[in-house]
């Protein structure tokens, strides 16, 4: 993309990475012999920061890719009303039935993926891409990437290659 703009968002949410197992998978070989705890299996929360980057090879009649306000408007309901101050839970999480039955008074944001920073970034990317498509803008404006900061020192980026 010749031109790119980035809009930042913030939200507070809890989650649980129910698939976390630090002793298996790609990173396990980086571990020593010590068996670590799996802290993200626990219910916990973050002050998330999200950076959404969109781009275009041309500028519109106002000399911009798209107004920042329009990107904010496209994501406002999702971020401010649905995800913010919710508990993001995978409907496949073994604890989901318990949450649904005993904690139905909580604001749950139910997803169909383990809510890692990487998966949340992909979810927001696909959500915005669909909004742009529904508005007939996907020919001119592409979602370049979505970055989700889970902590001050840890972020995940989702982007699609060869689009």
C-alpha positions as CSV (number, residue, x, y, z in Angstrom):
1,X,0.0,0.0,0.0
2,X,1.3,3.4,-0.9
3,X,-0.6,5.1,2.0
4,X,-1.3,3.7,5.4
5,X,-3.1,5.1,8.5
6,X,-3.3,3.7,12.0
7,X,-6.0,4.2,14.6
8,X,-5.5,3.1,18.2
9,X,-8.1,1.8,20.6
10,X,-8.1,0.7,24.2
11,X,-10.2,-1.8,26.1
12,X,-10.2,-3.7,29.4
13,X,-11.1,-7.4,29.3
14,X,-10.5,-10.7,31.1
15,X,-9.8,-14.0,29.4
16,X,-8.2,-17.4,29.9
17,X,-5.9,-19.1,27.5
18,X,-7.3,-22.5,28.2
19,X,-5.0,-24.2,25.7
20,X,-1.8,-23.0,27.2
21,X,0.8,-25.7,27.9
22,X,4.3,-24.4,28.2
23,X,5.8,-27.9,28.1
24,X,4.7,-28.7,24.6
25,X,4.5,-27.0,21.2
26,X,6.9,-24.9,19.3
27,X,8.5,-23.0,22.2
28,X,8.9,-26.0,24.6
29,X,12.5,-26.6,23.3
30,X,13.5,-23.2,24.6
31,X,12.7,-24.3,28.1
32,X,15.1,-25.8,30.6
33,X,14.3,-28.9,32.6
34,X,12.2,-26.9,35.0
35,X,8.4,-27.4,34.5
36,X,6.9,-24.0,34.5
37,X,3.4,-23.1,35.7
38,X,0.8,-22.2,33.0
39,X,-0.3,-18.8,34.4
40,X,-2.6,-17.9,31.5
41,X,-4.8,-21.0,32.2
42,X,-6.0,-18.9,35.1
43,X,-8.7,-16.2,34.7
44,X,-7.0,-12.9,34.4
45,X,-7.3,-9.6,32.6
46,X,-5.4,-7.0,30.6
47,X,-5.6,-3.4,29.6
48,X,-5.5,-4.1,25.9
49,X,-4.3,-1.6,23.2
50,X,-5.2,-2.2,19.6
51,X,-3.6,-0.6,16.5
52,X,-5.6,-1.0,13.3
53,X,-3.7,-0.1,10.1
54,X,-5.6,0.4,6.8
55,X,-4.1,1.4,3.5
56,X,-4.7,2.4,-0.1
57,X,-2.7,3.0,-3.2
58,X,-4.8,6.2,-3.8
59,X,-6.2,9.0,-1.7
60,X,-9.9,10.0,-1.7
61,X,-11.3,13.3,-2.8
62,X,-10.3,14.7,0.7
63,X,-6.7,13.7,0.2
64,X,-6.8,10.8,2.7
65,X,-7.0,7.1,2.8
66,X,-10.1,7.3,4.9
67,X,-11.0,9.6,7.8
68,X,-9.8,8.3,11.2
69,X,-13.4,8.9,12.4
70,X,-14.8,6.3,10.0
71,X,-12.4,3.6,11.3
72,X,-13.4,4.5,14.8
73,X,-17.1,4.3,13.9
74,X,-16.6,0.9,12.2
75,X,-15.1,-0.6,15.4
76,X,-16.9,1.5,18.1
77,X,-19.7,-0.9,18.9
78,X,-17.4,-4.0,18.9
79,X,-14.8,-2.5,21.1
80,X,-16.7,-0.1,23.3
81,X,-20.0,-1.9,23.8
82,X,-19.2,-5.6,23.3
83,X,-15.5,-6.3,24.3
84,X,-14.7,-3.6,26.8
85,X,-15.1,-4.7,30.4
86,X,-16.1,-8.2,29.3
87,X,-14.8,-11.7,29.8
88,X,-13.6,-13.1,26.5
89,X,-14.4,-16.8,26.5
90,X,-14.0,-19.5,23.9
91,X,-17.3,-21.5,23.5
92,X,-15.0,-24.5,23.3
93,X,-13.3,-23.8,26.7
94,X,-14.2,-26.7,29.1
95,X,-15.2,-24.0,31.6
96,X,-17.7,-22.3,29.2
97,X,-20.8,-24.3,30.3
98,X,-20.0,-23.4,34.0
99,X,-19.5,-19.7,33.1
100,X,-22.7,-19.6,31.2
101,X,-24.7,-21.4,33.9
102,X,-23.3,-19.8,37.1
103,X,-21.9,-16.5,35.8
104,X,-24.6,-15.4,33.3
105,X,-24.8,-12.1,35.0
106,X,-21.3,-11.3,33.8
107,X,-20.6,-9.6,30.5
108,X,-19.3,-12.5,28.4
109,X,-17.9,-12.0,24.9
110,X,-18.2,-15.5,23.4
111,X,-15.9,-16.4,20.6
112,X,-15.0,-19.5,18.6
113,X,-11.3,-19.5,19.3
114,X,-8.9,-19.6,22.2
115,X,-8.6,-15.8,23.1
116,X,-4.9,-15.3,22.7
117,X,-3.6,-11.9,21.5
118,X,-2.9,-13.4,18.1
119,X,-6.4,-14.7,17.7
120,X,-8.0,-11.5,19.0
121,X,-5.9,-9.5,16.4
122,X,-7.1,-11.9,13.6
123,X,-10.7,-11.5,14.8
124,X,-10.6,-7.7,14.7
125,X,-8.9,-7.8,11.3
126,X,-11.6,-10.0,9.9
127,X,-14.4,-7.9,11.5
128,X,-13.1,-4.7,10.0
129,X,-12.5,-6.3,6.6
130,X,-16.1,-7.4,6.6
131,X,-17.3,-3.9,7.5
132,X,-15.2,-2.4,4.6
133,X,-16.7,-5.0,2.3
134,X,-20.3,-4.3,3.4
135,X,-19.7,-0.6,2.7
136,X,-18.3,-1.3,-0.7
137,X,-14.9,0.1,0.2
138,X,-12.8,-3.1,0.1
139,X,-11.7,-2.4,-3.5
140,X,-9.9,0.8,-2.5
141,X,-9.1,0.3,1.2
142,X,-7.4,-2.8,2.6
143,X,-6.8,-3.8,6.2
144,X,-3.1,-3.9,6.4
145,X,-2.6,-5.2,10.0
146,X,-4.1,-5.3,13.4
147,X,-1.7,-5.2,16.4
148,X,-3.0,-6.2,19.9
149,X,-0.9,-5.2,22.9
150,X,-1.7,-7.4,25.8
151,X,0.9,-5.9,28.1
152,X,3.4,-3.1,27.8
153,X,6.0,-5.6,26.6
154,X,4.0,-8.1,24.6
155,X,2.1,-7.6,21.4
156,X,0.7,-9.8,18.6
157,X,0.3,-8.7,14.9
158,X,-2.0,-10.2,12.4
159,X,-1.8,-9.4,8.7
160,X,-2.5,-11.3,5.5
161,X,0.2,-11.7,3.0
162,X,-0.3,-11.4,-0.8
163,X,-3.6,-9.5,-0.8
